[in-house]
């Protein structure tokens, strides 16, 4: 069973390392059970900050304080990608958890 856990942790680390949209967070594989919680929190925090940044850029454009529509659209796209990345990481972690829970003992 510990080999299966190690494979899940390695897969999680690979997914997180491939995702550059997580705000450049340093990802270290964790040997502790439940060690993905802080990494998931970090990913969600990056998505939340990116969304807030996009919202403030949009509001600034709507108020006429900025005329950089390309920058606004780029920030909105980056926020959407960050959100989708965090969602996919969460889905993969939930799938791995379900797989582990359904393993026979």
C-alpha positions as CSV (number, residue, x, y, z in Angstrom):
1,X,0.0,0.0,0.0
2,X,2.8,2.4,0.7
3,X,4.0,2.0,-2.9
4,X,0.6,3.1,-4.2
5,X,0.8,6.2,-1.9
6,X,4.3,7.0,-3.2
7,X,3.0,6.8,-6.8
8,X,0.1,9.1,-6.0
9,X,2.4,11.6,-4.3
10,X,4.8,11.4,-7.3
11,X,2.0,12.0,-9.7
12,X,0.7,14.9,-7.6
13,X,4.2,16.5,-7.6
14,X,4.5,16.0,-11.4
15,X,1.1,17.7,-12.0
16,X,2.0,20.6,-9.7
17,X,5.4,21.1,-11.2
18,X,4.1,21.1,-14.8
19,X,1.6,23.8,-13.9
20,X,3.3,27.2,-14.3
21,X,0.0,28.9,-13.6
22,X,0.3,28.4,-9.9
23,X,2.2,31.6,-9.4
24,X,5.6,30.1,-9.5
25,X,5.1,28.3,-6.2
26,X,8.0,26.0,-5.2
27,X,6.6,22.5,-5.1
28,X,8.4,19.9,-3.0
29,X,7.1,16.3,-2.8
30,X,5.9,15.5,0.7
31,X,6.3,12.1,2.3
32,X,3.8,13.0,5.0
33,X,0.2,11.8,4.7
34,X,-2.1,14.7,3.9
35,X,0.9,16.9,2.9
36,X,-0.9,18.1,-0.2
37,X,-3.2,20.4,1.9
38,X,-0.8,23.3,2.1
39,X,0.0,23.0,-1.6
40,X,-3.7,23.0,-2.5
41,X,-4.2,26.1,-0.3
42,X,-1.3,27.7,-2.1
43,X,-2.8,27.0,-5.5
44,X,-6.2,28.3,-4.5
45,X,-4.5,31.4,-3.0
46,X,-2.7,32.0,-6.3
47,X,-6.0,31.6,-8.2
48,X,-7.8,33.9,-5.8
49,X,-5.1,36.6,-6.0
50,X,-5.1,36.4,-9.8
51,X,-8.9,36.8,-9.9
52,X,-8.7,39.8,-7.6
53,X,-6.0,41.4,-9.8
54,X,-8.1,40.8,-12.9
55,X,-11.1,42.3,-11.2
56,X,-9.2,45.4,-10.1
57,X,-7.8,45.8,-13.6
58,X,-11.2,45.5,-15.1
59,X,-12.7,48.0,-12.7
60,X,-9.9,50.5,-13.4
61,X,-10.5,50.2,-17.1
62,X,-14.3,50.7,-16.6
63,X,-13.6,53.8,-14.5
64,X,-11.4,55.2,-17.2
65,X,-8.2,55.1,-15.1
66,X,-6.5,52.8,-17.6
67,X,-6.7,52.4,-21.3
68,X,-4.8,49.2,-21.6
69,X,-7.5,46.8,-22.8
70,X,-4.9,44.2,-23.8
71,X,-3.5,44.2,-20.3
72,X,-6.9,43.8,-18.8
73,X,-7.8,40.9,-21.1
74,X,-4.4,39.2,-20.4
75,X,-5.1,39.4,-16.7
76,X,-8.5,38.0,-17.1
77,X,-7.2,35.1,-19.2
78,X,-4.5,34.4,-16.6
79,X,-7.1,34.4,-13.9
80,X,-9.2,31.9,-15.8
81,X,-6.2,29.7,-16.4
82,X,-5.2,29.9,-12.7
83,X,-8.7,28.9,-11.7
84,X,-8.9,26.1,-14.2
85,X,-5.5,24.8,-13.0
86,X,-6.5,24.9,-9.4
87,X,-9.7,23.1,-10.2
88,X,-7.9,20.4,-12.1
89,X,-5.4,19.9,-9.3
90,X,-8.3,19.6,-6.9
91,X,-10.1,17.1,-9.1
92,X,-6.9,15.0,-9.5
93,X,-6.3,15.0,-5.8
94,X,-9.9,14.0,-5.1
95,X,-9.6,11.2,-7.6
96,X,-6.4,9.9,-6.0
97,X,-8.0,10.0,-2.6
98,X,-11.0,8.1,-3.8
99,X,-8.8,5.5,-5.4
100,X,-6.9,5.1,-2.2
101,X,-10.1,4.8,-0.2
102,X,-11.5,2.2,-2.5
103,X,-8.4,0.0,-2.3
104,X,-8.9,-3.3,-0.5
105,X,-7.0,-3.7,2.7
